[in-house]
Amino acid sequence: MEFPQFRKLENGRSLYKITAPNQFIELQQIGSKWLLYTFEVQQFPDLLRLKEMLSCHTPFEVLDAQEFNQIYKQTLPPHV
């Protein structure tokens, strides 16, 4: 499998960029803002969840890289 892979939750409020078999970035919508989290997965239950993400098991769906990157830019601090 090639990386990165992009996924989202069915409700569209969490977007994922999977960068390696054990690493991903999550963009989570809270109200009108998007929050950025980075994860390095080491525990078995989390590895199973990541595997579900890659397999597109419900509630995960394939996401377009352009859509992820557009929202990702909103989470970056403004340039001074």
VEXRO-838085 format. One record per residue (C-alpha): y, x, z. Coordinates in steps of 0.1 Angstrom, whole numbers, plus 5000, padded with zeros to 4 digits. Layout:
BEGIN
    v    u    w
    Y    X    Z
...
END
This chain:
BEGIN
    v    u    w
 5000 5000 5000
 5035 5012 4991
 5064 5011 5015
 5088 4997 5022
 5075 4961 5022
 5098 4931 5030
 5089 4900 5049
 5106 4871 5066
 5097 4843 5090
 5093 4808 5074
 5126 4797 5090
 5145 4827 5076
 5159 4837 5109
 5140 4870 5112
 5138 4895 5083
 5116 4926 5083
 5116 4959 5064
 5082 4975 5070
 5088 5012 5064
 5053 5025 5074
 5020 5011 5087
 5034 5014 5122
 5072 5011 5118
 5096 4983 5109
 5132 4971 5111
 5139 4935 5121
 5171 4916 5114
 5173 4886 5137
 5198 4858 5134
 5214 4846 5166
 5240 4820 5159
 5261 4833 5131
 5254 4870 5138
 5225 4892 5128
 5211 4917 5152
 5192 4949 5142
 5161 4962 5159
 5139 4992 5150
 5103 4994 5161
 5076 5020 5162
 5044 5001 5169
 5018 5018 5192
 5001 4990 5211
 4971 4972 5195
 4985 4936 5197
 5016 4948 5179
 4996 4966 5152
 4978 4933 5146
 5011 4914 5142
 5023 4941 5118
 4990 4936 5098
 4997 4899 5097
 5031 4906 5084
 5018 4928 5056
 4991 4902 5047
 5017 4874 5046
 4998 4852 5071
 5017 4822 5083
 5046 4823 5095
 5054 4854 5074
 5065 4853 5037
 5074 4879 5011
 5111 4887 5011
 5132 4901 4983
 5145 4936 4991
 5180 4927 4978
 5182 4898 5003
 5172 4921 5031
 5197 4948 5021
 5226 4923 5017
 5222 4911 5053
 5214 4946 5066
 5249 4957 5054
 5264 4930 5077
 5248 4946 5107
 5264 4980 5100
 5296 4990 5119
 5327 4988 5098
 5341 5020 5084
 5372 5033 5101
END
